[in-house]
């Protein structure tokens, strides 16, 4: 066999291999061509009125003490406008041929004018049908007919690792197509209790907000909403609102102009491994109730502090973040069964769901004097018994004020100003009444044991664990 023939065979094999590899890569061309026309550019204008007299120094108002100085030494610029227009860009997509468009609530928030531009360069003024800040979904309407619209998919069928495509207007570059994979499903984000986000590594940047996330069938499975970034730009972490959540919201917005959500009136926290052990559970699950609203639906249903809600309306509550979503999606006024874990066993209850209102919670703590040099107990806590005034202020009958936390070394989140209400062990609560009684109770636990405390912090109650420091009793 000649060297020339051998090289030709090798090149042929390499070409066949490369061709086979190429067939494994996704082709987005048909998806972009077919479904791109249903994606729109959303631009907004907001008029901001200002009493700034000196635009060179935008933070100086006429009522500022420094105003007279600038007035005397820096002349005003005649004819300078006392109002200006703030413009922003986003994306959206048409969900029906008669002009209904889905986008993000933050895209159209406070806008005086909304302009929707189609891929065929036609422009329409849009009106807001409704916006829901809790899910960041907005429904807007343009006066047109026969428009291209998207097909909707099922986010529940998405698989981690599956290819997905975003189309939008990052930084104003219209009809930009980017692709990536589903990184995770059901992702919870801070302060976002009602959306199980789809996490992707699709390149999403400012201007992509409100645009669609497509699966490879060309079906919309989400609305691109947020990115995680330390720079303001794409860093490989993007989050989309599942389209089924968005469509439920838009249905209510179209019918009522607002979204009605269920509530039961509890404050909850995640069940950690340490808390599960303290409550006698085989494994962490559910939502731990650390406070029940007085006179609220939960209290009327018999739910108590320390209960762990395992099921709501037949749906499993695997993590605390699941409960607000499930309850929020329940129609107010409905009577639904729920299951709680209480004192080592499951208990069935029925609750009548209320309607959620805007939270108006203030944070405050007990007035406390600077502690004198006191001796810390074995947990490193300097404690004092509540005075009559503190009990009245906090509306408590007992509890121990944490004056100081020493030698913590990351063993606990307990902090000065917290009030210890009870010690929890195997699902049973022992009230903390005096420092002597509390320290005597501690002596019954091994030093390596993890101890769970019911704590009042500000207006809320929470369960906090203290990890053992090792050693014997």
C-alpha positions as CSV (number, residue, x, y, z in Angstrom):
1,X,0.0,0.0,0.0
2,X,1.5,3.3,-1.0
3,X,1.8,6.2,1.4
4,X,-0.4,8.3,-0.9
5,X,-3.2,5.7,-0.9
6,X,-2.9,5.4,2.9
7,X,-3.2,9.2,3.4
8,X,-6.2,9.3,1.1
9,X,-7.9,6.5,3.1
10,X,-7.1,8.3,6.3
11,X,-8.5,11.6,5.0
12,X,-11.7,9.8,3.8
13,X,-12.2,8.2,7.2
14,X,-11.7,11.6,8.9
15,X,-14.2,13.3,6.6
16,X,-16.8,10.6,7.3
17,X,-16.2,10.9,11.0
18,X,-16.5,14.7,10.9
19,X,-19.7,14.4,8.9
20,X,-21.2,11.9,11.4
21,X,-20.2,14.2,14.2
22,X,-21.8,17.1,12.4
23,X,-25.1,15.3,12.1
24,X,-25.2,15.1,16.0
25,X,-25.1,18.8,16.4
26,X,-28.4,20.7,16.4
27,X,-29.5,22.8,13.5
28,X,-31.4,25.9,14.6
29,X,-32.0,27.5,11.2
30,X,-35.5,26.2,10.6
31,X,-36.6,27.1,14.1
32,X,-35.3,30.6,13.7
33,X,-36.9,31.1,10.3
34,X,-40.2,29.6,11.2
35,X,-40.8,31.0,14.7
36,X,-38.7,34.2,14.7
37,X,-41.4,36.4,13.1
38,X,-43.6,35.8,16.3
39,X,-40.9,37.4,18.4
40,X,-41.1,41.2,18.8
41,X,-39.0,44.1,20.1
42,X,-40.6,46.0,22.9
43,X,-39.4,49.6,23.5
44,X,-40.7,51.8,26.3
45,X,-40.6,55.5,27.1
46,X,-41.0,57.0,30.6
47,X,-41.1,60.7,31.2
48,X,-39.3,61.6,34.4
49,X,-39.9,65.1,35.8
50,X,-37.1,66.6,37.8
51,X,-36.6,69.8,39.7
52,X,-32.9,69.7,39.1
53,X,-31.7,73.3,38.5
54,X,-28.1,72.4,37.7
55,X,-27.8,69.3,35.4
56,X,-24.0,69.4,35.8
57,X,-24.7,68.4,39.4
58,X,-27.8,66.1,39.2
59,X,-27.9,65.4,43.0
60,X,-28.4,69.1,43.9
61,X,-32.1,70.1,44.4
62,X,-33.4,73.5,45.1
63,X,-34.1,72.7,48.7
64,X,-30.5,71.5,49.3
65,X,-28.3,73.8,51.5
66,X,-25.7,73.8,48.7
67,X,-28.2,75.1,46.2
68,X,-27.4,78.8,47.0
69,X,-23.7,78.2,46.5
70,X,-24.2,76.8,43.0
71,X,-26.8,79.4,42.2
72,X,-24.2,82.2,43.1
73,X,-21.1,80.8,41.4
74,X,-22.4,78.5,38.6
75,X,-24.9,80.0,36.2
76,X,-28.0,78.2,35.2
77,X,-28.2,77.0,31.7
78,X,-31.2,78.7,30.1
79,X,-33.7,76.6,28.4
80,X,-32.6,73.4,30.1
81,X,-35.6,71.0,30.3
82,X,-36.9,70.1,33.8
83,X,-38.0,66.7,32.6
84,X,-36.4,64.0,30.5
85,X,-37.4,60.8,28.8
86,X,-36.0,57.4,30.0
87,X,-36.0,54.8,27.2
88,X,-35.6,51.1,27.6
89,X,-35.7,48.0,25.4
90,X,-37.0,44.5,25.9
91,X,-38.5,41.6,24.0
92,X,-41.8,39.8,23.8
93,X,-43.7,37.3,21.7
94,X,-47.1,37.1,20.1
95,X,-49.4,34.4,21.7
96,X,-52.5,35.0,19.5
97,X,-53.0,36.4,15.9
98,X,-55.2,39.2,17.2
99,X,-52.3,41.0,18.9
100,X,-51.8,39.7,22.5
101,X,-48.1,39.8,23.5
102,X,-46.4,38.3,26.5
103,X,-43.4,40.0,28.0
104,X,-41.9,40.7,31.5
105,X,-43.6,43.0,34.0
106,X,-40.3,44.9,34.6
107,X,-40.0,45.7,30.8
108,X,-43.2,47.7,30.8
109,X,-43.2,48.9,34.4
110,X,-44.1,52.6,34.7
111,X,-43.9,53.1,31.0
112,X,-45.8,56.1,29.5
113,X,-45.6,54.7,26.0
114,X,-44.9,51.2,24.7
115,X,-43.9,50.5,21.1
116,X,-43.9,47.0,19.6
117,X,-41.8,46.4,16.5
118,X,-42.3,43.2,14.4
119,X,-39.7,41.5,12.3
120,X,-41.3,42.9,9.1
121,X,-40.5,46.5,10.5
122,X,-44.2,47.3,11.3
123,X,-44.6,49.2,14.5
124,X,-47.6,49.4,16.8
125,X,-48.4,51.2,20.0
126,X,-49.3,48.8,22.8
127,X,-51.5,49.0,25.9
128,X,-50.9,47.1,29.1
129,X,-53.7,44.6,29.8
130,X,-52.2,43.7,33.1
131,X,-48.9,43.0,34.9
132,X,-47.9,40.8,37.8
133,X,-44.7,41.7,39.6
134,X,-44.7,38.6,41.7
135,X,-44.1,36.4,38.6
136,X,-42.7,39.2,36.4
137,X,-45.3,38.5,33.7
138,X,-47.1,41.2,31.7
139,X,-49.7,40.9,29.0
140,X,-49.9,43.7,26.4
141,X,-52.1,44.2,23.3
142,X,-51.5,45.8,19.9
143,X,-54.3,46.5,17.4
144,X,-53.6,44.1,14.6
145,X,-54.8,40.9,13.1
146,X,-53.5,37.9,11.2
147,X,-50.2,38.0,13.1
148,X,-47.8,35.1,13.4
149,X,-48.0,33.5,16.9
150,X,-45.9,31.0,18.8
151,X,-46.8,27.4,19.7
152,X,-46.7,26.6,23.4
153,X,-44.9,23.6,24.9
154,X,-45.0,21.7,28.2
155,X,-42.1,22.8,30.6
156,X,-42.8,19.6,32.6
157,X,-41.4,17.5,29.7
158,X,-38.1,19.5,29.6
159,X,-35.1,17.5,30.5
160,X,-31.9,18.8,32.1
161,X,-29.3,18.8,29.3
162,X,-31.8,19.4,26.5
163,X,-31.1,22.1,23.9
164,X,-33.1,25.3,24.1
165,X,-33.0,28.5,22.0
166,X,-33.7,32.1,22.9
167,X,-34.7,34.9,20.4
168,X,-34.8,38.5,21.5
169,X,-33.2,41.9,21.3
170,X,-30.1,42.0,23.5
171,X,-28.7,45.5,23.8
172,X,-31.2,46.4,21.1
173,X,-29.9,44.0,18.5
174,X,-33.2,42.7,17.2
175,X,-34.0,39.1,16.3
176,X,-30.8,37.7,17.9
177,X,-30.7,33.9,18.2
178,X,-28.7,32.3,21.0
179,X,-28.7,28.6,22.1
180,X,-27.7,26.5,25.1
181,X,-29.0,23.7,27.3
182,X,-31.3,23.4,30.3
183,X,-29.1,23.6,33.3
184,X,-31.7,22.9,36.0
185,X,-35.5,22.9,36.6
186,X,-37.6,24.2,39.5
187,X,-34.9,26.6,40.6
188,X,-35.9,28.9,43.5
189,X,-34.4,32.4,43.6
190,X,-34.4,34.8,46.6
191,X,-37.5,36.8,46.9
192,X,-39.1,34.9,44.1
193,X,-41.6,32.5,45.8
194,X,-44.1,31.9,43.0
195,X,-41.9,30.8,40.0
196,X,-40.1,27.4,39.6
197,X,-37.5,28.9,37.2
198,X,-35.9,27.0,34.3
199,X,-32.1,27.6,34.5
200,X,-30.2,27.6,31.3
201,X,-26.8,28.6,30.0
202,X,-28.3,30.4,26.9
203,X,-26.6,33.7,26.4
204,X,-29.1,36.2,27.8
205,X,-28.3,39.9,28.1
206,X,-30.2,43.2,28.8
207,X,-32.9,43.5,26.1
208,X,-33.6,39.7,26.0
209,X,-36.0,40.2,28.9
210,X,-39.5,39.0,28.0
211,X,-38.4,37.0,25.0
212,X,-39.3,33.4,24.4
213,X,-37.3,30.3,25.3
214,X,-37.9,27.6,22.6
215,X,-37.4,23.8,22.8
216,X,-36.1,22.0,19.7
217,X,-39.7,21.4,18.5
218,X,-40.1,25.2,18.1
219,X,-42.5,25.3,21.1
220,X,-42.2,28.1,23.7
221,X,-41.4,26.6,27.1
222,X,-40.5,29.8,29.0
223,X,-40.0,33.6,29.2
224,X,-36.5,34.7,29.7
225,X,-36.6,36.9,32.8
226,X,-33.4,37.1,34.8
227,X,-29.7,36.5,34.7
228,X,-27.2,36.0,37.5
229,X,-24.3,38.4,36.9
230,X,-21.6,40.3,38.7
231,X,-20.9,42.5,35.7
232,X,-24.4,43.2,34.4
233,X,-23.8,40.9,31.4
234,X,-24.1,37.2,30.6
235,X,-22.2,34.9,32.9
236,X,-23.7,31.5,31.9
237,X,-26.7,31.6,34.4
238,X,-30.0,32.6,32.9
239,X,-33.5,32.0,34.3
240,X,-36.8,31.6,32.5
241,X,-40.4,31.6,33.8
242,X,-42.1,28.3,32.8
243,X,-44.7,29.1,30.1
244,X,-47.5,27.2,32.0
245,X,-47.0,29.6,34.9
246,X,-47.0,32.6,32.6
247,X,-50.2,31.4,30.7
248,X,-52.0,30.9,34.0
249,X,-51.1,34.5,35.0
250,X,-52.0,36.0,31.6
251,X,-55.4,34.2,31.7
252,X,-56.2,36.0,35.0
253,X,-54.8,39.3,33.7
254,X,-56.9,39.1,30.6
255,X,-60.1,38.2,32.5
256,X,-59.6,40.4,35.6
257,X,-56.6,42.7,35.1
258,X,-55.0,41.3,38.2
259,X,-53.9,37.9,39.7
260,X,-55.6,36.3,42.6
261,X,-53.5,34.0,44.8
262,X,-54.2,31.8,47.7
263,X,-52.7,32.2,51.1
264,X,-53.0,30.3,54.5
265,X,-51.1,32.7,56.8
266,X,-47.9,30.9,57.9
267,X,-44.2,31.8,58.0
268,X,-42.1,28.8,56.9
269,X,-38.5,27.7,56.6
270,X,-36.6,24.9,55.0
271,X,-36.2,21.6,56.8
272,X,-32.5,20.8,57.1
273,X,-31.0,17.4,58.1
274,X,-30.5,18.7,61.6
275,X,-34.1,20.0,61.9
276,X,-35.4,16.7,60.5
277,X,-33.5,14.8,63.3
278,X,-34.9,17.2,65.9
279,X,-38.4,16.6,64.8
280,X,-38.0,12.9,64.6
281,X,-38.2,12.6,60.8
282,X,-36.4,10.0,58.7
283,X,-35.3,12.5,56.1
284,X,-35.7,16.3,55.4
285,X,-38.9,17.1,53.6
286,X,-41.8,19.6,53.8
287,X,-42.1,23.2,55.0
288,X,-41.5,23.9,58.7
289,X,-44.1,26.3,60.2
290,X,-42.3,28.7,62.6
291,X,-45.2,31.2,62.9
292,X,-49.0,31.1,62.4
293,X,-51.0,34.3,61.7
294,X,-53.5,35.1,64.4
295,X,-57.0,34.5,63.1
296,X,-55.7,33.4,59.7
297,X,-56.7,30.4,57.6
298,X,-53.9,28.2,59.0
299,X,-54.8,28.9,62.7
300,X,-58.5,28.2,62.0
301,X,-57.5,24.9,60.4
302,X,-55.5,23.8,63.5
303,X,-52.0,24.3,62.1
304,X,-49.5,25.0,64.9
305,X,-46.0,26.4,65.3
306,X,-43.6,23.5,64.7
307,X,-45.8,21.6,62.3
308,X,-44.1,20.5,59.1
309,X,-46.4,20.7,56.1
310,X,-45.8,17.5,53.9
311,X,-48.7,17.7,51.5
312,X,-51.1,20.4,50.3
313,X,-54.2,19.6,48.3
314,X,-52.7,16.1,47.5
315,X,-49.4,17.6,46.2
316,X,-46.2,16.7,47.9
317,X,-44.2,19.5,49.5
318,X,-40.7,18.3,49.0
319,X,-39.0,21.6,49.9
320,X,-40.3,24.8,51.6
321,X,-40.1,26.7,48.3
322,X,-42.8,24.4,46.9
323,X,-45.5,25.5,49.4
324,X,-45.9,29.2,48.3
325,X,-46.3,28.0,44.7
326,X,-48.8,25.4,45.4
327,X,-50.9,27.5,47.8
328,X,-50.6,30.6,45.5
329,X,-52.0,28.6,42.6
330,X,-55.0,27.5,44.7
331,X,-58.3,29.4,44.3
332,X,-59.1,31.6,47.3
333,X,-62.1,30.1,49.2
334,X,-61.2,26.5,48.3
335,X,-61.3,23.9,51.1
336,X,-58.3,21.7,50.6
337,X,-56.7,18.8,52.6
338,X,-53.2,19.0,53.9
339,X,-50.9,16.7,55.8
340,X,-48.6,17.9,58.6
341,X,-45.9,16.1,60.6
342,X,-46.5,16.7,64.3
343,X,-44.9,15.2,67.4
344,X,-43.5,12.2,65.5
345,X,-46.4,11.4,63.3
346,X,-48.5,12.5,60.3
347,X,-51.8,14.3,60.9
348,X,-54.5,15.2,58.3
349,X,-56.2,18.7,58.4
350,X,-58.4,20.8,56.2
351,X,-57.8,24.5,55.5
352,X,-60.0,27.1,53.7
353,X,-57.6,29.1,51.5
354,X,-57.6,32.9,51.9
355,X,-56.4,35.5,49.4
356,X,-53.0,37.0,49.4
357,X,-52.5,40.7,49.9
358,X,-49.3,42.8,49.8
359,X,-47.0,42.1,52.7
360,X,-46.5,44.9,55.1
361,X,-44.1,43.6,57.7
362,X,-41.9,45.7,59.9
363,X,-38.8,44.5,61.5
364,X,-37.9,45.4,65.1
365,X,-36.2,43.9,68.0
366,X,-36.4,44.3,71.8
367,X,-34.7,47.3,73.4
368,X,-31.7,46.0,75.2
369,X,-28.9,47.5,77.2
370,X,-25.3,46.8,76.6
371,X,-24.6,43.6,78.6
372,X,-22.2,43.7,81.5
373,X,-19.3,41.2,81.4
374,X,-21.3,38.0,81.9
375,X,-20.5,34.4,81.7
376,X,-21.4,32.5,78.5
377,X,-23.0,29.1,78.8
378,X,-21.6,25.9,77.1
379,X,-23.1,27.0,73.7
380,X,-21.3,30.4,73.9
381,X,-24.5,32.3,74.6
382,X,-24.8,35.1,77.1
383,X,-28.5,35.1,78.0
384,X,-30.9,37.2,80.1
385,X,-34.5,36.8,81.2
386,X,-37.0,39.2,79.5
387,X,-38.1,42.1,81.6
388,X,-41.7,43.0,82.1
389,X,-41.3,45.8,79.6
390,X,-39.7,43.6,77.0
391,X,-42.4,40.9,77.4
392,X,-45.0,43.6,76.8
393,X,-43.2,45.0,73.8
394,X,-42.7,41.6,72.2
395,X,-46.1,40.3,73.2
396,X,-44.5,37.3,74.9
397,X,-45.1,35.5,78.2
398,X,-41.6,34.0,78.4
399,X,-38.3,33.8,76.6
400,X,-34.5,34.4,76.9
401,X,-32.8,37.4,75.3
402,X,-29.5,36.6,73.5
403,X,-27.2,39.3,74.8
404,X,-24.0,38.0,73.1
405,X,-22.8,35.0,71.0
406,X,-19.2,34.0,71.8
407,X,-16.9,31.5,70.2
408,X,-19.4,30.8,67.4
409,X,-17.0,29.6,64.7
410,X,-19.8,29.2,62.3
411,X,-21.8,26.7,64.5
412,X,-25.0,28.8,64.5
413,X,-26.9,31.6,62.9
414,X,-28.0,32.8,66.3
415,X,-27.3,36.5,66.9
416,X,-27.5,39.1,69.6
417,X,-31.1,40.4,69.9
418,X,-32.7,37.1,69.2
419,X,-35.2,35.7,71.8
420,X,-35.0,32.0,72.5
421,X,-38.6,30.7,73.0
422,X,-38.0,26.9,73.2
423,X,-35.7,24.0,72.8
424,X,-36.8,21.3,70.3
425,X,-35.9,17.6,70.6
426,X,-37.6,14.7,68.8
427,X,-40.6,16.9,67.9
428,X,-41.2,18.1,71.5
429,X,-40.9,21.7,72.5
430,X,-39.6,22.7,76.0
431,X,-40.2,26.4,76.7
432,X,-37.2,28.5,77.7
433,X,-38.3,30.4,80.9
434,X,-35.2,31.1,83.0
435,X,-31.5,31.0,82.3
436,X,-31.0,28.4,85.0
437,X,-33.7,26.1,83.6
438,X,-32.3,26.5,80.0
439,X,-28.7,25.7,81.1
440,X,-29.9,22.7,83.1
441,X,-31.7,21.5,80.0
442,X,-28.5,21.8,78.0
443,X,-26.7,19.7,80.4
444,X,-28.9,16.8,79.4
445,X,-27.5,16.8,75.9
446,X,-24.1,15.5,74.8
447,X,-21.7,18.2,73.8
448,X,-21.5,16.7,70.3
449,X,-25.3,16.9,69.8
450,X,-26.9,19.4,67.5
451,X,-29.5,21.5,69.4
452,X,-32.5,23.1,67.8
453,X,-34.0,26.3,69.2
454,X,-37.3,28.1,68.4
455,X,-36.2,31.8,68.1
456,X,-38.1,35.1,67.7
457,X,-36.2,37.5,65.5
458,X,-38.0,40.9,64.8
459,X,-41.6,40.1,63.9
460,X,-40.9,36.5,62.9
461,X,-40.2,33.2,64.4
462,X,-37.6,30.7,63.1
463,X,-35.9,27.5,64.0
464,X,-32.1,27.7,64.4
465,X,-29.7,24.8,65.0
466,X,-26.5,25.0,67.0
467,X,-24.0,22.3,65.9
468,X,-22.2,20.4,68.6
469,X,-18.6,21.2,69.5
470,X,-17.6,17.6,70.1
471,X,-16.4,15.9,73.3
472,X,-18.4,14.3,76.1
473,X,-21.0,15.7,78.4
